Amino acid sequence: MFHFAEVFGKARSAIIVWSMGITQHSFGSDNVRAIVNLQLARGNVGREHTGLMPIRGHSGVQGGAEMGAMPGAYVMGSGVSEANARKFAGADFWGFEPPSWQGLSAAHMIFAAGRGEIDALWQTGGNFKHTLPEPDLVHEALAKIKLRVHQDIVLNPTMLVEPADTVVLLPTRTRYEQRGGGTETSTERRVIYSPEIPGPRPGETKDEWEIPVVVARKLDPARANKAFAWRDTQDIRDEIDRVCPTYRGISQLRKKGDNFQYGGARLLVDSFLTPDGLGHFSAVELPEARVLDGQFYLSTRRGKQFNSIVHSDDDPITGAHRDDVMMSSEDAARLGLANGDPITLRNQSGQFRGRVRIDRIKPGCLQAHWPEVNVLIPSGRLDPSGVPDYNAMVEVVANKCLAGAVAGEP
């Protein structure tokens, strides 16, 4: 966050863009607060050519979160509470009262499963074993769940963990194959329609939204048919239009290219969404993340991949291989290492064997690919928002040194 201040502190106007890496620290929320403080200090909110823009990881993340795919909200602008639960029970909304208690984040689900507190898990998309820290711990926790249902378009390692009792795999269709097409919400708050692509559908797959509805109709036909009377995604968009004011207009998106931007070109032009309409600075305590002598601060990065699905062993942007560990020339010289030398990174969580790649990186710091080095990321270090910290302190050992130690050499 200090680099942002250095780069943009003297700028008359600037848009500060940040990605998930800013939040994936035990102090991730404070990182964002510090960035917001900088833009408030410069007056760079609500004006043309300035502002704040978080870059989401994938095209469905923004809209998914705003439509309730998070533990603390029903839809955008309606957090989980007893008052909102009663509101949605009205005839103009859902007609039934949803739970008024908050759900668990992905990391907290695994902790609960490890304690034996989850009997059943239905997962739509996602790959906990490859996306969360300490894969072995995740594996053990998943194996304790009696019933797991995995609904997805592809297989992944999480589905193959042996269950305590039963695991069910349900194949689904992509969003381009579902009846009535679909929408995505971009980082710039633009809701964009994609029409259904005609053609054959794989085997017995069903639309993603349809599978839990079919189960609900089997369990309680009368209530489910009333609550989930959808025939296609157009019915769902009509409901979104009715229950979420921010997304009003989504039901009118019918053909390729149809879109709208909620909130207009710029947010917070006239006032902030605070009781007094003013922007407020946040006090941010600087973290004490000290690197001990002989250790390195390891951060994780992506290569050519979609979430945990790796599409290439080599990153076309950096040229780095999946087992490359990026290291500064100063650190490599100090350790007597050259490009391509085999090394092992290790700490109390595990170890990772890779190769040195000398690159432009701050001395004392390393970078390696996620999810391969998740074995080094300790679980339990979460931001208050529930996001895991994907960084770690590690030792670097030359593999020739390890080989010598095994052979009894000094």
C-alpha positions as CSV (number, residue, x, y, z in Angstrom):
1,M,0.0,0.0,0.0
2,F,2.9,2.3,0.5
3,H,3.9,2.0,-3.2
4,F,0.5,3.5,-4.1
5,A,1.2,6.6,-2.0
6,E,4.7,6.9,-3.6
7,V,3.3,6.6,-7.2
8,F,0.1,8.6,-6.9
9,G,0.7,10.9,-4.0
10,K,1.7,13.8,-6.2
11,A,-0.7,13.1,-9.0
12,R,-3.5,15.7,-9.6
13,S,-5.8,12.8,-10.6
14,A,-5.5,9.1,-10.7
15,I,-7.5,5.9,-10.7
16,I,-6.2,3.5,-8.1
17,V,-6.8,-0.1,-9.2
18,W,-6.3,-3.1,-6.9
19,S,-6.8,-6.8,-7.3
20,M,-7.5,-9.7,-4.9
21,G,-3.9,-9.8,-3.8
22,I,-4.4,-6.6,-1.9
23,T,-7.1,-8.2,0.3
24,Q,-5.4,-11.6,0.7
25,H,-3.5,-10.7,3.8
26,S,-4.4,-10.9,7.5
27,F,-4.5,-7.1,7.2
28,G,-6.3,-7.0,3.8
29,S,-9.1,-4.8,4.9
30,D,-6.6,-2.3,6.2
31,N,-4.8,-2.4,2.9
32,V,-8.1,-1.3,1.2
33,R,-8.8,1.4,3.9
34,A,-5.3,2.8,3.3
35,I,-5.9,3.1,-0.4
36,V,-9.3,4.7,0.2
37,N,-7.7,7.2,2.6
38,L,-5.2,8.2,0.0
39,Q,-7.9,8.9,-2.6
40,L,-10.0,10.8,-0.1
41,A,-6.9,12.9,0.8
42,R,-6.4,13.8,-2.9
43,G,-10.1,14.4,-3.5
44,N,-10.1,11.7,-6.1
45,V,-13.6,10.2,-5.5
46,G,-16.6,11.1,-7.6
47,R,-14.6,13.1,-10.2
48,E,-13.8,12.3,-13.8
49,H,-10.6,10.3,-14.5
50,T,-10.1,9.5,-10.8
51,G,-11.4,7.1,-8.3
52,L,-11.1,3.6,-6.9
53,M,-11.6,0.4,-8.8
54,P,-11.2,-3.1,-7.3
55,I,-10.5,-5.8,-10.0
56,R,-12.5,-9.0,-9.3
57,G,-10.9,-12.3,-10.1
58,H,-13.5,-13.7,-12.6
59,S,-16.4,-12.5,-14.7
60,G,-19.1,-14.0,-12.4
61,V,-17.7,-12.9,-9.0
62,Q,-19.2,-9.4,-8.9
63,G,-22.7,-10.3,-9.9
64,G,-22.6,-13.5,-7.8
65,A,-21.7,-11.6,-4.7
66,E,-24.4,-8.9,-5.4
67,M,-27.1,-11.6,-5.9
68,G,-26.4,-13.3,-2.5
69,A,-23.5,-15.7,-3.1
70,M,-22.0,-14.6,0.2
71,P,-22.8,-15.5,3.8
72,G,-23.9,-12.0,5.0
73,A,-26.5,-10.8,2.5
74,Y,-29.6,-11.9,0.7
75,V,-29.1,-9.6,-2.3
76,M,-27.1,-6.4,-2.8
77,G,-28.2,-3.8,-0.2
78,S,-30.1,-6.3,1.9
79,G,-27.9,-7.8,4.6
80,V,-28.9,-10.8,6.6
81,S,-31.0,-9.7,9.6
82,E,-34.4,-10.5,11.2
83,A,-35.9,-7.3,9.7
84,N,-34.8,-8.1,6.2
85,A,-35.9,-11.8,6.6
86,R,-39.4,-10.6,7.4
87,K,-39.3,-8.2,4.5
88,F,-38.5,-10.9,2.0
89,A,-41.2,-13.1,3.5
90,G,-43.8,-10.6,2.0
91,A,-45.9,-11.4,-1.0
92,D,-44.0,-8.8,-3.1
93,F,-40.7,-10.5,-2.5
94,W,-40.2,-14.3,-1.9
95,G,-43.2,-15.3,0.1
96,F,-41.1,-17.3,2.6
97,E,-38.8,-16.2,5.4
98,P,-35.1,-17.0,4.8
99,P,-32.8,-17.7,7.7
100,S,-31.8,-14.6,9.7
101,W,-28.4,-16.0,10.7
102,Q,-25.2,-15.4,8.7
103,G,-23.5,-18.3,6.9
104,L,-19.9,-19.3,6.9
105,S,-17.0,-18.2,4.6
106,A,-15.1,-20.9,2.7
107,A,-12.3,-21.0,5.3
108,H,-14.7,-21.1,8.2
109,M,-16.6,-24.0,6.6
110,I,-13.4,-26.0,6.5
111,F,-12.7,-25.2,10.2
112,A,-16.3,-26.3,11.1
113,A,-16.0,-29.5,9.1
114,G,-12.7,-30.3,10.8
115,R,-14.5,-30.0,14.1
116,G,-17.2,-32.4,12.9
117,E,-19.9,-29.7,12.8
118,I,-21.0,-30.1,9.2
119,D,-23.1,-33.1,8.2
120,A,-23.8,-32.1,4.6
121,L,-22.2,-29.8,2.1
122,W,-23.6,-28.8,-1.3
123,Q,-20.9,-27.1,-3.4
124,T,-21.7,-25.3,-6.6
125,G,-18.4,-24.7,-8.3
126,G,-15.3,-24.2,-6.3
127,N,-12.3,-26.4,-5.4
128,F,-11.5,-26.0,-1.7
129,K,-8.7,-28.5,-1.8
130,H,-6.7,-26.4,-4.3
131,T,-7.8,-22.9,-3.3
132,L,-7.5,-22.8,0.5
133,P,-4.3,-22.9,2.6
134,E,-2.9,-26.2,3.9
135,P,-4.4,-28.7,1.4
136,D,-3.9,-31.7,3.7
137,L,-5.9,-30.0,6.4
138,V,-8.7,-29.2,3.9
139,H,-8.7,-32.9,2.7
140,E,-9.1,-34.2,6.3
141,A,-11.9,-31.8,7.0
142,L,-13.8,-32.6,3.8
143,A,-13.4,-36.4,4.5
144,K,-15.3,-35.9,7.8
145,I,-18.5,-34.6,6.1
146,K,-21.1,-37.4,5.8
147,L,-22.8,-36.2,2.6
148,R,-21.2,-34.0,0.0
149,V,-22.9,-32.9,-3.2
150,H,-20.7,-31.3,-5.9
151,Q,-22.3,-29.5,-8.8
152,D,-20.0,-28.3,-11.6
153,I,-19.0,-28.4,-15.2
154,V,-15.7,-30.1,-14.7
155,L,-14.2,-32.6,-12.2
156,N,-11.7,-31.3,-9.6
157,P,-9.7,-32.8,-6.7
158,T,-12.1,-31.7,-4.0
159,M,-14.8,-34.0,-5.5
160,L,-12.5,-37.0,-5.3
161,V,-11.9,-36.8,-1.5
162,E,-13.4,-39.9,0.0
163,P,-16.5,-38.9,2.1
164,A,-17.4,-40.1,5.6
165,D,-20.5,-41.7,3.9
166,T,-21.7,-40.5,0.5
167,V,-20.5,-38.1,-2.3
168,V,-22.8,-37.2,-5.2
169,L,-21.5,-35.5,-8.4
170,L,-24.0,-33.6,-10.5
171,P,-23.0,-32.4,-14.0
172,T,-24.3,-28.9,-14.9
173,R,-24.2,-26.7,-17.9
174,T,-22.2,-23.6,-18.5
175,R,-23.9,-20.2,-18.3
176,Y,-24.0,-20.0,-22.1
177,E,-26.0,-23.3,-22.3
178,Q,-28.8,-22.4,-19.9
179,R,-32.3,-21.7,-21.0
180,G,-32.8,-17.9,-21.5
181,G,-29.1,-16.9,-21.5
182,G,-27.5,-15.2,-18.6
183,T,-25.8,-12.0,-17.3
184,E,-22.5,-11.0,-15.8
185,T,-21.6,-7.9,-13.9
186,S,-18.3,-6.3,-14.8
187,T,-15.9,-4.5,-12.4
188,E,-17.3,-1.2,-13.7
189,R,-20.8,-2.2,-12.5
190,R,-22.0,-3.0,-16.0
191,V,-24.7,-5.7,-16.2
192,I,-24.2,-7.5,-19.5
193,Y,-26.5,-10.0,-21.2
194,S,-25.2,-13.1,-23.0
195,P,-27.8,-15.1,-25.0
196,E,-28.1,-18.9,-24.9
197,I,-25.9,-20.6,-27.4
198,P,-27.8,-23.2,-29.4
199,G,-26.6,-26.8,-29.9
200,P,-26.4,-30.2,-28.2
201,R,-26.1,-30.3,-24.4
202,P,-23.8,-32.7,-22.6
203,G,-25.5,-35.9,-21.4
204,E,-28.0,-35.4,-18.5
205,T,-26.8,-32.0,-17.5
206,K,-29.2,-29.4,-16.3
207,D,-29.0,-25.6,-15.9
208,E,-27.0,-24.6,-12.8
209,W,-30.0,-22.9,-11.1
210,E,-32.3,-25.8,-12.0
211,I,-30.6,-28.6,-10.0
212,P,-31.3,-27.4,-6.4
213,V,-34.8,-26.4,-7.6
214,V,-35.5,-30.0,-8.8
215,V,-34.4,-31.3,-5.4
216,A,-36.6,-28.7,-3.5
217,R,-39.6,-29.8,-5.6
218,K,-39.0,-33.4,-4.7
219,L,-38.7,-32.6,-1.0
220,D,-41.6,-30.2,-0.7
221,P,-43.5,-29.9,-4.0
222,A,-46.2,-27.5,-2.9
223,R,-43.9,-24.9,-1.3
224,A,-41.1,-25.3,-3.8
225,N,-43.4,-24.9,-6.8
226,K,-44.7,-21.7,-5.3
227,A,-41.3,-20.3,-4.2
228,F,-39.3,-21.4,-7.3
229,A,-41.8,-21.1,-10.1
230,W,-39.0,-20.3,-12.6
231,R,-39.0,-21.9,-16.1
232,D,-35.8,-20.2,-17.3
233,T,-33.4,-17.5,-16.5
234,Q,-35.7,-14.8,-17.8
235,D,-38.0,-15.6,-14.8
236,I,-35.1,-15.2,-12.5
237,R,-34.1,-11.8,-14.0
238,D,-37.7,-10.7,-13.6
239,E,-37.5,-11.6,-9.9
240,I,-34.1,-9.8,-9.5
241,D,-35.7,-6.7,-11.1
242,R,-38.5,-6.9,-8.4
243,V,-36.4,-7.5,-5.3
244,C,-33.1,-5.7,-5.9
245,P,-33.6,-1.9,-6.7
246,T,-29.9,-1.6,-7.8
247,Y,-30.5,-4.1,-10.6
248,R,-33.7,-2.6,-11.8
249,G,-33.7,-3.0,-15.6
250,I,-32.1,-6.4,-15.7
251,S,-35.4,-8.0,-16.9
252,Q,-35.2,-5.8,-20.1
253,L,-31.9,-7.4,-21.2
254,R,-33.0,-9.7,-24.1
255,K,-30.4,-9.8,-26.9
256,K,-26.6,-9.9,-27.3
257,G,-24.9,-6.7,-26.3
258,D,-27.8,-5.4,-24.1
259,N,-26.4,-3.9,-20.9
260,F,-26.7,-1.2,-18.3
261,Q,-24.4,0.4,-15.7
262,Y,-26.0,0.8,-12.3
263,G,-25.1,3.9,-10.5
264,G,-24.1,5.8,-13.6
265,A,-20.6,6.5,-14.9
266,R,-19.3,7.5,-11.5
267,L,-20.4,6.8,-8.0
268,L,-20.4,9.2,-5.0
269,V,-20.5,12.3,-7.2
270,D,-22.7,14.4,-4.9
271,S,-22.4,12.6,-1.6
272,F,-21.1,9.4,0.2
273,L,-23.3,6.6,1.4
274,T,-22.9,7.7,5.0
275,P,-25.4,9.2,7.5
276,D,-23.9,12.7,7.0
277,G,-23.1,12.2,3.3
278,L,-19.4,12.8,3.9
279,G,-16.4,10.6,3.3
280,H,-14.6,9.5,6.4
281,F,-11.0,8.6,6.9
282,S,-10.1,5.3,8.7
283,A,-7.3,4.9,11.3
284,V,-5.0,2.1,10.0
285,E,-2.5,0.5,12.3
286,L,0.6,-0.6,10.3
287,P,1.1,-4.4,10.5
288,E,4.2,-5.9,12.3
289,A,5.1,-8.5,9.7
290,R,8.8,-8.9,10.4
291,V,11.0,-11.4,8.6
292,L,13.3,-13.3,10.9
293,D,16.9,-13.7,10.0
294,G,17.5,-16.5,7.5
295,Q,13.9,-16.4,6.3
296,F,12.0,-14.9,3.3
297,Y,8.6,-13.4,2.9
298,L,6.8,-15.6,0.3
299,S,3.8,-14.2,-1.7
300,T,1.8,-16.1,-4.2
301,R,0.9,-15.3,-7.8
302,R,-1.1,-16.8,-10.7
303,G,0.1,-18.0,-14.0
304,K,-1.9,-18.9,-17.1
305,Q,-4.9,-20.3,-15.3
306,F,-8.6,-19.9,-14.5
307,N,-8.9,-19.9,-10.7
308,S,-7.3,-23.3,-9.7
309,I,-7.4,-24.7,-13.3
310,V,-3.9,-24.4,-14.8
311,H,-3.9,-24.0,-18.5
312,S,-0.2,-23.9,-19.2
313,D,3.0,-24.9,-17.4
314,D,4.5,-21.6,-18.5
315,D,3.2,-18.1,-17.8
316,P,3.1,-16.2,-21.1
317,I,3.4,-12.8,-19.3
318,T,6.4,-13.6,-17.1
319,G,7.8,-16.7,-18.9
320,A,8.0,-18.4,-15.5
321,H,7.4,-22.1,-15.1
322,R,5.0,-23.4,-12.5
323,D,7.8,-24.6,-10.2
324,D,9.8,-21.3,-10.6
325,V,10.5,-19.4,-7.4
326,M,11.2,-15.7,-8.2
327,M,14.2,-14.3,-6.3
328,S,16.2,-11.1,-6.4
329,S,19.7,-11.2,-7.8
330,E,21.1,-9.9,-4.5
331,D,19.5,-12.9,-2.6
332,A,20.6,-15.4,-5.2
333,A,24.2,-14.1,-5.1
334,R,24.2,-14.2,-1.2
335,L,23.0,-17.8,-1.2
336,G,25.3,-18.8,-4.1
337,L,22.4,-19.7,-6.4
338,A,22.0,-19.3,-10.1
339,N,19.0,-19.4,-12.5
340,G,17.5,-22.8,-12.6
341,D,19.1,-24.2,-9.4
342,P,16.9,-26.6,-7.5
343,I,15.8,-25.3,-4.1
344,T,13.3,-26.3,-1.4
345,L,11.1,-23.8,0.4
346,R,10.0,-25.0,3.9
347,N,8.3,-23.9,7.0
348,Q,6.2,-25.5,9.7
349,S,3.3,-26.0,7.3
350,G,5.2,-28.0,4.6
351,Q,7.7,-27.8,1.9
352,F,7.9,-27.1,-1.8
353,R,10.6,-28.1,-4.3
354,G,11.2,-25.6,-7.1
355,R,13.8,-23.8,-9.1
356,V,15.4,-20.4,-8.8
357,R,14.2,-17.7,-11.2
358,I,16.2,-14.5,-10.8
359,D,13.8,-11.6,-11.4
360,R,13.0,-8.0,-10.4
361,I,11.8,-8.5,-6.8
362,K,12.6,-6.9,-3.5
363,P,15.4,-8.6,-1.6
364,G,14.1,-10.7,1.2
365,C,10.9,-11.5,-0.7
366,L,10.0,-14.5,-3.0
367,Q,7.1,-15.2,-5.3
368,A,5.8,-18.6,-6.4
369,H,2.7,-19.9,-8.1
370,W,-0.7,-20.6,-6.4
371,P,-2.0,-23.2,-5.7
372,E,1.2,-25.2,-5.9
373,V,2.7,-23.4,-2.8
374,N,-0.5,-23.6,-0.8
375,V,1.3,-26.3,1.2
376,L,3.4,-23.5,2.7
377,I,0.5,-21.2,3.6
378,P,-0.7,-21.8,7.1
379,S,-4.5,-21.9,7.7
380,G,-6.2,-19.9,10.4
381,R,-4.6,-16.5,9.4
382,L,-7.6,-14.7,8.2
383,D,-8.5,-11.0,7.6
384,P,-11.5,-10.0,9.8
385,S,-13.6,-10.3,6.5
386,G,-12.8,-14.0,6.5
387,V,-10.3,-13.9,3.6
388,P,-7.2,-16.1,4.1
389,D,-3.7,-14.7,4.1
390,Y,-1.9,-16.2,1.1
391,N,1.6,-15.2,2.2
392,A,4.1,-17.0,4.4
393,M,7.5,-16.9,6.0
394,V,9.8,-19.6,4.6
395,E,13.4,-20.9,4.6
396,V,15.3,-21.5,1.4
397,V,17.5,-24.5,1.2
398,A,19.6,-25.5,-1.8
399,N,18.7,-29.1,-2.8
400,K,22.3,-30.0,-3.0
401,C,22.6,-29.0,0.7
402,L,19.6,-31.3,1.5
403,A,21.2,-34.1,-0.4
404,G,24.5,-33.6,1.5
405,A,22.6,-33.7,4.8
406,V,20.9,-36.9,3.9
407,A,24.2,-38.5,3.0
408,G,25.8,-37.4,6.3
409,E,28.1,-34.8,4.7
410,P,28.8,-31.5,6.5
